[in-house]
C-alpha cells in the first residue's frame, strides 16, 4: 500500500461506478431532448429498439447508427445490468470488477446491449447451479464473456437461418447460443490462459475469439456464405465494410459529435481523478502505480487490492488523460469504438494497466500505423496528409487503446521490446476480424493472444541470461 499521510475518505466503488452509469444515461437523455425537444424520449426509445433488434458485430457503431443520445443511454443501462449481476452475486468490487464495468460501458457503444448480454449472464448463472459453486465465483468471468454478445444478436439477421426457421426461430437460436456460451466460457477461459502465460490481460478475448472462429467454421460448413444482405462475411463489420472504417474516410455523423464526446471523456477522467484525491491519493505518491515496473507482470495484477482506492481512481483518470493527450491535439474524429476503447482503458486502470506500460504499447502501435501511411500508396495518392490520416482512422486508435491489454508484456520485457510488440499487435488487430466474422467484440484480445504466441518465443530466443523464463513471469501456472 502506498504511504498516505493525507486524511482520506472511503467510497464504495460500486456506488462510484453506478453514479457514473446514471450520469451517462442522464447525459444521453439531455442531448436527446436538446436536439429533439419533446420528441427526445421517443428518439431514445426508438434508438434503443434499433440497437437491441439490430446486428451487433464488431465496429457496429451505435453512435453512427442511432445518434449519441441513445448510444450513451444504452451504455449506461447495459453497465447497470452488469452492476446488478455483481450485486445479485454479492461479489465484492475490486480491480477485475472495475475492468468489467469499464468494458461493458465502452462496448455498449459498439455491440453490447441488454438484449444480447442477459442470455450470457443467465448461462453463467446456470453454470454455477450445475457446478454447485457460488455465483460470485462465476459472475466476473461472465461479464468478460459478454464480448460474444454479437453471436446472440446475429441469427435473425442471417438470411439462410431466417429462410429455414424464420425470424422468430433466429431469435430463439440466438438466445440459446448466448445461454450456452455463458455456460461454457468460464471453463474455456480458465484453460486457455496458459498459452499466453498471463501476459494478455484480455484472456477472455483470446478464448472468445477462438470460440467465434469455430462458430464461423460451423456456419461455413452449414452453407452460410454471407452475413447480412449482400455482404460477404469476410468483410462485414456491423453493416459497414472494412473500407468504410479502415480507410481514411470518417462517417459523416461522427465528426459533429466530437465536442460532446471529448467533453464526456474529459468528464470521466476528471471524475476518477477527483475521487482519487478525495480518497487521499496525491500526485507525489503515485509513482508505484504509474511506473513502467508497477506490480507483478501477469493478468492477475489487482492494483485495487494492492494500492487502495485513492491511487487506483487517480490512475484510472490518468489513463483517460493519456488518451486525450494523444487524440485531442489531432482532433481525432471520435467514434463509438474509440470512446469504447477509452472507457475500457479507464476500467482496467485498477487491474494491470499502468500509464507507463500503456504508453509503451501505444507507442509501438503508432509507429506501425505511421509506417503503414508511408508504405501504402493509397493515402498519398488520395491526397491525405499524415494529420488527416491519424484523425480519421478508427482502427489506429482502437488498436492502440485496446492493445494496452499487452501492458504486462511491456512491464515484463521492457520498453525495448514493447515497441515491436505494439507494432506486431497493430498488424494482427488490423487483419484478424474476418476470421471470426466480427462476432468477437474483443478482437484486440484475440490479436494479443497471437502476439503473445509469436513474440514470447522470439524474445526468449534472444535472451542469453534467462531473464525471461516462464517461472519469472507467472510462477502460479505451469507453462
NUDO-890370 format. One record per residue (C-alpha): x, y, z; residue in three letters; residue number from 1. Coordinates in Angstrom, 2 decimals. Example, Ala and Ser with C-alpha at 12.3 -4.5 7.8 and 13.67 -1.06 7.14 Angstrom:
2
KELO	12.30	-4.50	7.80	ala	1
KELO	13.67	-1.06	7.14	ser	2
//
This chain:
479
KELO	0.00	0.00	0.00	unk	1
KELO	1.24	3.48	-0.80	unk	2
KELO	2.14	5.72	2.11	unk	3
KELO	-0.71	8.12	2.54	unk	4
KELO	-0.48	10.68	5.34	unk	5
KELO	-3.35	12.71	3.90	unk	6
KELO	-6.73	12.39	5.53	unk	7
KELO	-8.85	10.29	3.20	unk	8
KELO	-12.42	9.21	2.69	unk	9
KELO	-13.62	5.73	1.81	unk	10
KELO	-16.03	5.27	-1.09	unk	11
KELO	-17.91	2.19	-2.13	unk	12
KELO	-16.59	1.52	-5.65	unk	13
KELO	-19.88	0.13	-6.97	unk	14
KELO	-21.53	3.39	-5.99	unk	15
KELO	-18.89	5.37	-7.84	unk	16
KELO	-19.38	3.28	-10.97	unk	17
KELO	-23.15	3.26	-10.57	unk	18
KELO	-23.22	7.05	-10.29	unk	19
KELO	-21.14	7.32	-13.47	unk	20
KELO	-23.55	4.99	-15.28	unk	21
KELO	-26.56	7.03	-14.16	unk	22
KELO	-24.82	10.26	-15.19	unk	23
KELO	-24.10	8.71	-18.59	unk	24
KELO	-27.80	7.92	-19.03	unk	25
KELO	-28.72	11.44	-17.93	unk	26
KELO	-26.22	12.91	-20.40	unk	27
KELO	-27.73	10.85	-23.21	unk	28
KELO	-31.27	11.97	-22.38	unk	29
KELO	-30.16	15.59	-22.06	unk	30
KELO	-28.56	15.57	-25.50	unk	31
KELO	-31.65	13.91	-26.99	unk	32
KELO	-34.01	16.49	-25.52	unk	33
KELO	-31.76	19.35	-26.61	unk	34
KELO	-31.72	18.02	-30.17	unk	35
KELO	-35.31	16.77	-30.47	unk	36
KELO	-37.22	18.71	-27.83	unk	37
KELO	-40.30	16.88	-26.60	unk	38
KELO	-39.51	14.11	-29.07	unk	39
KELO	-36.34	13.27	-27.17	unk	40
KELO	-37.88	10.37	-25.27	unk	41
KELO	-39.25	8.83	-28.47	unk	42
KELO	-35.82	9.26	-30.05	unk	43
KELO	-34.19	7.41	-27.16	unk	44
KELO	-36.80	4.64	-27.16	unk	45
KELO	-36.60	4.20	-30.92	unk	46
KELO	-32.82	4.17	-30.84	unk	47
KELO	-32.70	1.55	-28.09	unk	48
KELO	-35.14	-0.62	-30.03	unk	49
KELO	-32.94	-0.41	-33.15	unk	50
KELO	-29.88	-1.23	-31.08	unk	51
KELO	-31.43	-4.27	-29.40	unk	52
KELO	-33.04	-5.68	-32.53	unk	53
KELO	-30.22	-4.99	-34.98	unk	54
KELO	-26.94	-6.78	-35.72	unk	55
KELO	-24.20	-6.15	-33.19	unk	56
KELO	-20.98	-7.19	-34.88	unk	57
KELO	-17.64	-5.60	-34.07	unk	58
KELO	-17.43	-1.94	-35.09	unk	59
KELO	-21.21	-1.70	-35.31	unk	60
KELO	-21.02	1.89	-34.11	unk	61
KELO	-24.21	2.71	-32.21	unk	62
KELO	-23.41	6.42	-32.30	unk	63
KELO	-23.35	6.35	-36.10	unk	64
KELO	-26.38	4.07	-36.15	unk	65
KELO	-28.84	5.85	-33.85	unk	66
KELO	-27.12	9.00	-32.57	unk	67
KELO	-25.20	9.93	-29.45	unk	68
KELO	-28.17	10.09	-27.05	unk	69
KELO	-29.50	6.52	-27.42	unk	70
KELO	-25.95	5.16	-27.61	unk	71
KELO	-25.00	6.71	-24.26	unk	72
KELO	-28.25	5.57	-22.67	unk	73
KELO	-27.58	2.04	-23.90	unk	74
KELO	-24.09	2.25	-22.39	unk	75
KELO	-25.47	3.29	-19.03	unk	76
KELO	-28.30	0.74	-18.94	unk	77
KELO	-26.13	-2.18	-20.09	unk	78
KELO	-23.49	-1.45	-17.47	unk	79
KELO	-26.13	-1.06	-14.76	unk	80
KELO	-27.34	-4.56	-15.64	unk	81
KELO	-23.80	-5.81	-15.13	unk	82
KELO	-23.61	-3.95	-11.84	unk	83
KELO	-26.90	-5.59	-10.84	unk	84
KELO	-25.39	-9.01	-11.57	unk	85
KELO	-22.47	-8.21	-9.28	unk	86
KELO	-24.83	-7.14	-6.53	unk	87
KELO	-27.03	-10.23	-7.04	unk	88
KELO	-23.96	-12.43	-6.71	unk	89
KELO	-22.76	-10.45	-3.69	unk	90
KELO	-19.43	-10.06	-5.45	unk	91
KELO	-17.19	-7.51	-3.68	unk	92
KELO	-15.77	-4.88	-6.01	unk	93
KELO	-12.07	-4.97	-6.75	unk	94
KELO	-9.83	-4.46	-9.78	unk	95
KELO	-11.36	-7.12	-12.05	unk	96
KELO	-14.93	-5.96	-11.40	unk	97
KELO	-13.90	-2.40	-12.29	unk	98
KELO	-12.41	-3.74	-15.51	unk	99
KELO	-15.73	-5.40	-16.35	unk	100
KELO	-17.62	-2.17	-15.65	unk	101
KELO	-15.34	-0.23	-18.00	unk	102
KELO	-15.58	-2.88	-20.70	unk	103
KELO	-19.38	-3.06	-20.64	unk	104
KELO	-19.75	0.72	-20.63	unk	105
KELO	-17.33	1.01	-23.52	unk	106
KELO	-18.56	-1.85	-25.67	unk	107
KELO	-22.18	-0.83	-25.21	unk	108
KELO	-21.29	1.93	-27.66	unk	109
KELO	-20.49	-0.66	-30.32	unk	110
KELO	-22.05	-4.09	-29.88	unk	111
KELO	-23.35	-4.81	-26.38	unk	112
KELO	-26.89	-4.13	-25.29	unk	113
KELO	-29.32	-5.51	-22.69	unk	114
KELO	-30.86	-7.98	-25.14	unk	115
KELO	-27.61	-9.71	-26.04	unk	116
KELO	-25.75	-9.68	-22.72	unk	117
KELO	-28.52	-11.02	-20.49	unk	118
KELO	-28.57	-14.53	-22.05	unk	119
KELO	-24.82	-14.86	-21.48	unk	120
KELO	-25.12	-13.73	-17.86	unk	121
KELO	-28.00	-16.18	-17.37	unk	122
KELO	-25.98	-19.02	-18.89	unk	123
KELO	-23.20	-18.35	-16.40	unk	124
KELO	-25.74	-18.44	-13.57	unk	125
KELO	-26.94	-21.85	-14.79	unk	126
KELO	-23.30	-22.99	-14.84	unk	127
KELO	-22.92	-22.00	-11.19	unk	128
KELO	-26.04	-24.02	-10.32	unk	129
KELO	-24.87	-27.02	-12.35	unk	130
KELO	-21.41	-26.98	-10.78	unk	131
KELO	-22.83	-26.13	-7.36	unk	132
KELO	-20.46	-23.21	-6.88	unk	133
KELO	-21.19	-19.75	-5.57	unk	134
KELO	-22.40	-17.44	-8.35	unk	135
KELO	-19.91	-14.79	-7.29	unk	136
KELO	-17.12	-17.09	-8.47	unk	137
KELO	-18.58	-17.04	-11.97	unk	138
KELO	-20.18	-13.62	-12.42	unk	139
KELO	-16.99	-11.65	-13.19	unk	140
KELO	-15.93	-14.06	-15.91	unk	141
KELO	-19.46	-13.92	-17.35	unk	142
KELO	-19.12	-10.14	-17.59	unk	143
KELO	-15.97	-10.57	-19.67	unk	144
KELO	-17.74	-13.24	-21.75	unk	145
KELO	-20.32	-10.73	-22.98	unk	146
KELO	-17.77	-9.99	-25.71	unk	147
KELO	-19.64	-12.75	-27.58	unk	148
KELO	-22.89	-10.76	-27.48	unk	149
KELO	-22.93	-10.44	-31.32	unk	150
KELO	-23.48	-14.20	-31.55	unk	151
KELO	-26.77	-13.68	-29.71	unk	152
KELO	-27.91	-10.85	-31.99	unk	153
KELO	-26.84	-12.24	-35.35	unk	154
KELO	-29.01	-15.33	-36.16	unk	155
KELO	-32.22	-13.41	-37.04	unk	156
KELO	-30.14	-11.36	-39.48	unk	157
KELO	-28.63	-14.33	-41.32	unk	158
KELO	-30.73	-14.97	-44.47	unk	159
KELO	-30.07	-18.72	-44.55	unk	160
KELO	-31.21	-19.15	-40.94	unk	161
KELO	-34.28	-16.96	-41.43	unk	162
KELO	-35.22	-18.92	-44.56	unk	163
KELO	-35.01	-22.16	-42.56	unk	164
KELO	-36.62	-21.30	-39.20	unk	165
KELO	-37.90	-17.73	-39.60	unk	166
KELO	-37.02	-14.56	-37.76	unk	167
KELO	-38.58	-15.84	-34.53	unk	168
KELO	-36.60	-19.03	-34.79	unk	169
KELO	-33.47	-16.97	-35.33	unk	170
KELO	-34.19	-15.02	-32.15	unk	171
KELO	-34.63	-18.24	-30.18	unk	172
KELO	-31.44	-19.63	-31.69	unk	173
KELO	-29.52	-16.53	-30.67	unk	174
KELO	-30.83	-16.71	-27.11	unk	175
KELO	-29.93	-20.40	-26.90	unk	176
KELO	-26.42	-19.72	-28.19	unk	177
KELO	-25.99	-16.95	-25.62	unk	178
KELO	-27.03	-19.18	-22.73	unk	179
KELO	-24.72	-21.94	-23.99	unk	180
KELO	-21.78	-19.54	-24.29	unk	181
KELO	-22.37	-18.16	-20.82	unk	182
KELO	-22.38	-21.74	-19.55	unk	183
KELO	-19.07	-22.81	-21.13	unk	184
KELO	-16.87	-19.71	-21.25	unk	185
KELO	-15.66	-19.87	-17.65	unk	186
KELO	-14.11	-23.28	-18.32	unk	187
KELO	-12.75	-22.26	-21.73	unk	188
KELO	-11.09	-19.08	-20.45	unk	189
KELO	-9.59	-20.83	-17.42	unk	190
KELO	-7.77	-23.35	-19.58	unk	191
KELO	-6.57	-21.13	-22.38	unk	192
KELO	-4.59	-18.58	-20.39	unk	193
KELO	-1.63	-20.95	-20.24	unk	194
KELO	-0.92	-20.19	-23.89	unk	195
KELO	-0.01	-16.55	-23.17	unk	196
KELO	1.45	-17.09	-19.69	unk	197
KELO	-0.81	-14.42	-18.24	unk	198
KELO	0.71	-11.65	-20.37	unk	199
KELO	-2.55	-10.86	-22.17	unk	200
KELO	-5.00	-9.01	-19.93	unk	201
KELO	-7.83	-9.79	-22.34	unk	202
KELO	-7.68	-13.52	-21.71	unk	203
KELO	-11.40	-13.77	-22.44	unk	204
KELO	-10.94	-12.00	-25.77	unk	205
KELO	-8.40	-14.65	-26.74	unk	206
KELO	-10.66	-17.51	-25.61	unk	207
KELO	-13.80	-16.00	-27.10	unk	208
KELO	-12.05	-15.31	-30.37	unk	209
KELO	-11.23	-18.96	-30.80	unk	210
KELO	-14.83	-19.92	-29.99	unk	211
KELO	-16.12	-17.35	-32.50	unk	212
KELO	-13.74	-18.69	-35.16	unk	213
KELO	-15.07	-22.19	-34.51	unk	214
KELO	-18.63	-20.92	-34.98	unk	215
KELO	-17.76	-19.27	-38.29	unk	216
KELO	-16.39	-22.61	-39.47	unk	217
KELO	-19.63	-24.32	-38.46	unk	218
KELO	-21.64	-21.63	-40.28	unk	219
KELO	-19.50	-22.09	-43.38	unk	220
KELO	-19.91	-25.88	-43.37	unk	221
KELO	-23.67	-25.35	-42.95	unk	222
KELO	-23.69	-23.32	-46.16	unk	223
KELO	-23.90	-19.82	-44.73	unk	224
KELO	-21.86	-17.69	-47.09	unk	225
KELO	-22.76	-14.18	-46.11	unk	226
KELO	-23.61	-12.15	-43.03	unk	227
KELO	-26.35	-9.67	-43.81	unk	228
KELO	-27.93	-8.76	-47.14	unk	229
KELO	-25.38	-8.80	-49.90	unk	230
KELO	-22.31	-8.57	-47.67	unk	231
KELO	-19.53	-11.14	-47.70	unk	232
KELO	-18.80	-12.39	-44.15	unk	233
KELO	-15.09	-11.74	-44.56	unk	234
KELO	-15.77	-8.02	-44.82	unk	235
KELO	-18.74	-7.49	-42.56	unk	236
KELO	-18.23	-5.12	-39.69	unk	237
KELO	-21.64	-4.34	-38.29	unk	238
KELO	-23.23	-3.37	-41.59	unk	239
KELO	-20.24	-1.41	-42.81	unk	240
KELO	-17.39	-2.75	-44.90	unk	241
KELO	-13.75	-2.69	-43.93	unk	242
KELO	-13.15	0.10	-46.42	unk	243
KELO	-15.57	2.41	-44.64	unk	244
KELO	-13.74	2.02	-41.34	unk	245
KELO	-10.18	1.15	-42.27	unk	246
KELO	-9.64	3.78	-44.96	unk	247
KELO	-9.21	7.46	-44.04	unk	248
KELO	-12.87	8.34	-44.63	unk	249
KELO	-14.79	9.15	-41.46	unk	250
KELO	-18.51	8.51	-41.33	unk	251
KELO	-20.11	11.92	-41.68	unk	252
KELO	-22.23	11.94	-38.48	unk	253
KELO	-19.23	11.25	-36.23	unk	254
KELO	-17.32	14.49	-36.55	unk	255
KELO	-20.32	16.53	-35.44	unk	256
KELO	-20.29	14.74	-32.08	unk	257
KELO	-16.63	15.38	-31.35	unk	258
KELO	-17.11	18.20	-28.84	unk	259
KELO	-19.76	16.23	-26.96	unk	260
KELO	-17.69	13.05	-26.87	unk	261
KELO	-14.47	14.82	-25.90	unk	262
KELO	-16.43	16.52	-23.15	unk	263
KELO	-17.60	13.11	-21.94	unk	264
KELO	-14.08	11.67	-21.89	unk	265
KELO	-12.76	14.74	-20.06	unk	266
KELO	-15.56	14.40	-17.51	unk	267
KELO	-14.86	10.69	-16.92	unk	268
KELO	-11.14	11.36	-16.48	unk	269
KELO	-11.71	14.19	-14.00	unk	270
KELO	-14.42	12.16	-12.28	unk	271
KELO	-11.98	9.44	-11.25	unk	272
KELO	-9.12	11.84	-10.52	unk	273
KELO	-11.43	13.76	-8.19	unk	274
KELO	-12.47	10.63	-6.32	unk	275
KELO	-8.81	9.65	-6.13	unk	276
KELO	-7.98	12.93	-4.45	unk	277
KELO	-10.96	12.67	-2.11	unk	278
KELO	-9.84	9.16	-1.18	unk	279
KELO	-6.49	10.54	-0.11	unk	280
KELO	-4.19	9.98	-3.08	unk	281
KELO	-1.79	12.72	-4.07	unk	282
KELO	0.18	13.19	-7.27	unk	283
KELO	3.51	12.86	-5.46	unk	284
KELO	2.86	9.33	-4.17	unk	285
KELO	1.59	7.71	-7.37	unk	286
KELO	4.97	6.56	-8.69	unk	287
KELO	4.40	2.89	-7.93	unk	288
KELO	1.17	2.53	-9.86	unk	289
KELO	2.07	4.83	-12.77	unk	290
KELO	5.55	3.39	-13.23	unk	291
KELO	6.53	1.05	-16.05	unk	292
KELO	7.52	-1.55	-13.44	unk	293
KELO	4.41	-1.29	-11.31	unk	294
KELO	3.35	-4.52	-9.66	unk	295
KELO	3.57	-8.03	-11.00	unk	296
KELO	3.60	-8.80	-14.69	unk	297
KELO	0.68	-11.11	-15.16	unk	298
KELO	-3.01	-10.50	-15.69	unk	299
KELO	-3.93	-11.29	-12.08	unk	300
KELO	-2.37	-7.97	-11.06	unk	301
KELO	-5.06	-6.41	-8.87	unk	302
KELO	-3.92	-2.82	-8.32	unk	303
KELO	-7.02	-2.02	-6.30	unk	304
KELO	-6.19	-4.68	-3.72	unk	305
KELO	-2.52	-3.67	-3.60	unk	306
KELO	-2.63	0.12	-3.59	unk	307
KELO	-6.07	1.07	-2.35	unk	308
KELO	-8.82	3.31	-3.61	unk	309
KELO	-7.17	6.68	-3.99	unk	310
KELO	-4.20	5.75	-6.16	unk	311
KELO	-6.31	3.45	-8.34	unk	312
KELO	-9.03	6.00	-9.02	unk	313
KELO	-6.43	8.61	-9.87	unk	314
KELO	-4.52	6.21	-12.11	unk	315
KELO	-7.75	5.37	-13.92	unk	316
KELO	-8.32	9.05	-14.52	unk	317
KELO	-4.77	9.46	-15.79	unk	318
KELO	-5.33	6.71	-18.35	unk	319
KELO	-8.24	8.77	-19.65	unk	320
KELO	-5.99	11.84	-19.73	unk	321
KELO	-3.41	9.86	-21.71	unk	322
KELO	-5.96	9.17	-24.43	unk	323
KELO	-6.88	12.85	-24.53	unk	324
KELO	-3.24	13.91	-24.83	unk	325
KELO	-2.96	11.69	-27.90	unk	326
KELO	-6.28	12.39	-29.62	unk	327
KELO	-7.34	15.93	-28.71	unk	328
KELO	-4.43	17.81	-30.34	unk	329
KELO	-5.07	15.85	-33.56	unk	330
KELO	-8.83	16.41	-33.30	unk	331
KELO	-9.37	12.72	-33.92	unk	332
KELO	-12.92	12.00	-35.06	unk	333
KELO	-14.23	10.15	-32.04	unk	334
KELO	-16.37	7.15	-32.93	unk	335
KELO	-18.25	4.74	-30.71	unk	336
KELO	-15.39	2.22	-30.92	unk	337
KELO	-12.76	4.82	-29.99	unk	338
KELO	-14.71	6.10	-26.98	unk	339
KELO	-15.43	2.48	-26.07	unk	340
KELO	-11.72	1.72	-26.15	unk	341
KELO	-11.04	4.72	-23.90	unk	342
KELO	-13.64	3.60	-21.35	unk	343
KELO	-12.12	0.12	-21.40	unk	344
KELO	-8.68	1.56	-20.66	unk	345
KELO	-10.05	3.53	-17.75	unk	346
KELO	-11.73	0.46	-16.28	unk	347
KELO	-8.56	-1.61	-16.48	unk	348
KELO	-6.62	1.03	-14.54	unk	349
KELO	-7.31	-0.99	-11.42	unk	350
KELO	-6.27	-4.32	-12.88	unk	351
KELO	-2.99	-4.43	-14.75	unk	352
KELO	-2.72	-1.29	-16.85	unk	353
KELO	-0.44	1.48	-15.67	unk	354
KELO	0.06	4.70	-17.59	unk	355
KELO	3.69	3.96	-18.46	unk	356
KELO	3.01	0.40	-19.61	unk	357
KELO	0.04	1.53	-21.68	unk	358
KELO	2.07	4.33	-23.25	unk	359
KELO	4.77	1.84	-24.24	unk	360
KELO	2.35	-0.39	-26.16	unk	361
KELO	0.53	2.59	-27.69	unk	362
KELO	3.86	3.93	-28.94	unk	363
KELO	4.51	0.70	-30.82	unk	364
KELO	1.06	0.77	-32.42	unk	365
KELO	1.53	4.39	-33.53	unk	366
KELO	4.94	3.59	-35.00	unk	367
KELO	3.37	0.77	-37.04	unk	368
KELO	0.48	3.00	-38.10	unk	369
KELO	2.92	5.69	-39.24	unk	370
KELO	4.91	3.15	-41.24	unk	371
KELO	1.68	1.99	-42.87	unk	372
KELO	0.93	5.52	-44.02	unk	373
KELO	4.26	5.84	-45.84	unk	374
KELO	4.35	2.28	-47.16	unk	375
KELO	0.82	2.17	-48.56	unk	376
KELO	0.40	4.21	-51.76	unk	377
KELO	-3.34	4.74	-51.21	unk	378
KELO	-3.14	7.55	-48.69	unk	379
KELO	-0.65	9.72	-50.58	unk	380
KELO	-2.42	9.04	-53.86	unk	381
KELO	-5.75	10.13	-52.44	unk	382
KELO	-4.23	13.31	-51.03	unk	383
KELO	-4.46	12.57	-47.33	unk	384
KELO	-1.73	14.11	-45.24	unk	385
KELO	-0.42	12.47	-42.08	unk	386
KELO	-2.65	14.58	-39.83	unk	387
KELO	-5.79	13.64	-41.73	unk	388
KELO	-4.74	10.01	-41.68	unk	389
KELO	-4.41	9.92	-37.90	unk	390
KELO	-7.56	11.93	-37.27	unk	391
KELO	-9.83	9.72	-39.37	unk	392
KELO	-8.54	6.16	-38.89	unk	393
KELO	-10.62	4.48	-36.22	unk	394
KELO	-8.54	1.31	-36.38	unk	395
KELO	-5.37	3.12	-35.29	unk	396
KELO	-6.82	4.32	-32.03	unk	397
KELO	-8.82	1.21	-31.19	unk	398
KELO	-5.72	-0.91	-31.79	unk	399
KELO	-3.66	1.48	-29.66	unk	400
KELO	-6.05	1.74	-26.72	unk	401
KELO	-7.34	-1.83	-26.65	unk	402
KELO	-3.84	-3.03	-27.46	unk	403
KELO	-2.86	-1.95	-23.95	unk	404
KELO	-4.11	-5.39	-22.93	unk	405
KELO	-0.46	-6.24	-23.60	unk	406
KELO	0.69	-3.89	-20.83	unk	407
KELO	2.04	-6.86	-18.82	unk	408
KELO	4.41	-7.60	-21.72	unk	409
KELO	5.72	-4.04	-21.53	unk	410
KELO	6.15	-4.47	-17.77	unk	411
KELO	7.97	-7.78	-18.05	unk	412
KELO	10.06	-7.29	-21.20	unk	413
KELO	10.60	-3.51	-21.00	unk	414
KELO	10.41	-0.64	-23.50	unk	415
KELO	12.95	-2.12	-25.90	unk	416
KELO	10.51	-4.94	-26.64	unk	417
KELO	7.28	-3.01	-26.00	unk	418
KELO	7.64	-1.01	-29.24	unk	419
KELO	7.95	-4.07	-31.56	unk	420
KELO	5.23	-5.81	-29.54	unk	421
KELO	2.90	-2.86	-30.22	unk	422
KELO	3.84	-2.88	-33.89	unk	423
KELO	3.08	-6.57	-34.27	unk	424
KELO	-0.18	-6.11	-32.39	unk	425
KELO	-1.34	-3.47	-34.86	unk	426
KELO	-0.79	-5.91	-37.72	unk	427
KELO	-2.80	-8.65	-36.03	unk	428
KELO	-5.62	-6.38	-34.83	unk	429
KELO	-5.95	-4.84	-38.29	unk	430
KELO	-6.34	-8.14	-40.12	unk	431
KELO	-7.86	-10.73	-37.80	unk	432
KELO	-11.55	-9.70	-37.61	unk	433
KELO	-12.57	-11.57	-40.81	unk	434
KELO	-11.64	-14.88	-39.21	unk	435
KELO	-14.43	-14.56	-36.64	unk	436
KELO	-16.77	-12.53	-38.88	unk	437
KELO	-16.89	-9.76	-36.29	unk	438
KELO	-18.58	-11.98	-33.70	unk	439
KELO	-15.94	-11.38	-31.01	unk	440
KELO	-16.05	-7.81	-29.76	unk	441
KELO	-12.69	-8.27	-28.03	unk	442
KELO	-10.89	-8.51	-31.35	unk	443
KELO	-7.78	-6.98	-29.80	unk	444
KELO	-7.78	-9.65	-27.11	unk	445
KELO	-7.72	-12.31	-29.81	unk	446
KELO	-4.98	-10.44	-31.67	unk	447
KELO	-3.00	-10.08	-28.43	unk	448
KELO	-3.19	-13.83	-27.86	unk	449
KELO	-1.50	-14.42	-31.20	unk	450
KELO	1.04	-11.68	-30.45	unk	451
KELO	1.99	-13.47	-27.25	unk	452
KELO	2.36	-16.80	-29.03	unk	453
KELO	4.59	-15.21	-31.68	unk	454
KELO	6.61	-12.70	-29.67	unk	455
KELO	7.30	-14.53	-26.41	unk	456
KELO	9.37	-17.30	-28.09	unk	457
KELO	11.17	-14.73	-30.26	unk	458
KELO	12.10	-12.64	-27.22	unk	459
KELO	13.33	-15.72	-25.38	unk	460
KELO	15.40	-16.71	-28.39	unk	461
KELO	17.43	-13.52	-27.86	unk	462
KELO	17.54	-13.93	-24.07	unk	463
KELO	21.05	-15.20	-23.24	unk	464
KELO	20.79	-14.77	-19.47	unk	465
KELO	17.45	-16.50	-19.00	unk	466
KELO	15.91	-13.31	-17.63	unk	467
KELO	12.55	-14.01	-19.24	unk	468
KELO	11.96	-17.59	-18.11	unk	469
KELO	8.30	-18.60	-17.71	unk	470
KELO	8.64	-19.12	-13.97	unk	471
KELO	9.72	-15.50	-13.60	unk	472
KELO	6.61	-14.10	-15.23	unk	473
KELO	3.84	-16.34	-13.98	unk	474
KELO	5.02	-18.77	-11.29	unk	475
KELO	1.49	-19.81	-10.30	unk	476
KELO	0.79	-21.62	-13.57	unk	477
KELO	2.51	-24.44	-15.40	unk	478
KELO	3.69	-23.34	-18.83	unk	479
//
